[in-house]
Amino acid sequence: MYGKRFQIGIIIHYCISESDLIPAFATFFGCLFWGLEYGILIGVGIQVMIILYQSARPSINVEVCEDEDTHINFLHVTLDRGLMFPAVSHVRHLINKAGMKEGRSKFPLVLDCTHLSTSDFTVAEGFKSMIKDFDKRNQSIIFYKPAPPVLATLKIKSLNVVQSKEELKTHFASK
């Protein structure tokens, strides 16, 4: 009975992003050289800075689309997450850049607001400035499916808002 051996192979596979390794190694070396309390504090501090940076720099997805009925080309811009104070100027710059580069300053831009559930005063001011930038170029911007709290915060009179694809097609047909 003692001669039999059982081999149990357990393979554990972790998927770790590279950004998670930075606080992990900082915590390890902080604990190794300065003590457990300081190492944990260093790791938590670095992780908080990474989270704040990522929330301040959301990315956007830009697609050049064509309406099937009217054959009008337009830019469809989607934010990957909600928008709050630290990210407004970055997103405004990205959307303006997309409007000039991909839209050649003439295609209408449809901003998909499905990920925007709330907004603050800074977001409203950033959107107002962005609308002024588009108006200077005679390029229209259309807000697609904004939530009621976002619309309540924006309070812009000349805001083009559509809530469905049918409304969007109607909007393009009227142009």
N, C-alpha and C positions, 0 to 999 in steps of 0.2 A: 503494500500500500504506500509505503513511503517513496517508492521508486517512481511513481507516476507524478508528472508535473503538468499542470495546466497553464497554458499561456493565454493570457487575456490581453488583447491589444485594444487599447482605447485611444483613439485619435481625437484630439480636441482641436477644432479649427476655429480660430477667432478671426473675425474680420474687423480690423482696427484701422481707422483712418489715420493718416499721417499727422493730422493736427491733434489727435488724442495722444500721440506719443510724446509731444513736447511737454505737456504738464506731467505726464507719467514719469519721464526721466528727470524732470526738474524736482518732482516730489521725492523720487528715489535718492538723487544726489543731495538734496537738501536735508533729508532725514539722515543720510550717511555722514554728512559733514557738520551739520548744525543741530541736529536733534529732531526728534519726531514732531514736535509742535511746529517748529519753523518749517520743516519740510512740507507738512500738510498745508500750512498757510501759504507757502510759495506755490504749491500745485494748484490750490483753489484760486489764488490770485491770478495765475496765468490762465486758468480755464475761464474765469470771469472775463478777462480781457479778450480772449478769443471769441466768446459768445457775444460780447458787446461789439466787437469789430464785425462779426458776421451779420448782426442785426442792423448795423449802420451801412452795410454794403450789399443790399439785395441785388440780385441779378435780374435782368429782363430777357424775355425771349421775343425776338422780332421776326415776323414773317411778312413777306409781300404776298398778298392774296388778291384774288380777282372775284368780283361778284358775278355769279353766273348769268343773272338776268340783264344787268346793265353794262357788264364788261368793264366796270370801273376798277382800276387797281387801287388798293389801299394797304396801309401798314397795319398789321394786327400785333399789338404790343401787350405782353402778359407779364405781370410782376410775379415773382416766385413766392412771395410772402407778403404779409401786411406791411403797412408803411407808417412809421411814426417819426418823431422829431429828428433823430440823428441821420436818417437816410434820405431826407427830402431833397437836399441839394444834389446828392449823388444821382438819385433817380431822375431828377429834372435834367441834369446834364446828359445822362444816357438817353433819355427820350428825345431831347432836342437834337442830339447827335444822330440818332436813328432817323429822325424826321428829315434831317438835312442830307444824310448820306444815303440810306436805303430808299427814302421817299423822294429824294432829289428836290426837296422843298416844294413839292407840288401834290404828292399823293395825300389824301386824307389819312389821318392816323386814328385808329380805333384802339382806345386804351381799355383793356379788359380789367375791370375792377372787381372781379368775383372773389379775389383773395383779400380785398379791403373790407373789413367788417367795421372798423372804427377809424377815426382820424382825429387829429388835434388841430389847433390853430395854425401851427407851422406847416402842416400838410396843406391846409386850405390856402395859405399864403403862397406856398410853393407852386400849387396848381394854378393859382391866379397869375403868377408870374410866367408860368409855362404857357398858359393860354395867350397872354400878351405876346410872348415870343412867337407863337404860331400865327397870331393875327398879323404881326409885322411882316411875316413871310407870305401872307395870304394863303395859309395852309390850315385846313380845318382839323379840329380834334374832336372826337366823339367819345364820350364815356359810356362804356358798355356794362350794364348790370351793376351800377353802384348801389350799395346798401343804403337804406333810408338814413341811418346815422351819418353816413359820409355825405349824403346830399344836404342834410341839415347843417353840417359844419361848413360846407363849401359856400352856400348862399351866393352863387354867381348867377346873374340874370341871363347872360348870353351862353349858358352851358348847354351843349348838345348832349342829351342823355337818351339812350335807347335801352330798353329792358329785354328785348328778344331779337332773334335773328330776323324775324319778319319785319320788326320796326326798323332794323338796320337796312334791310333791302328797300323798304319804303323810303327811308331817308336818302339812300343813294339814287333811287328812281326820281325823287323830286329835284335832284341837282342837275 
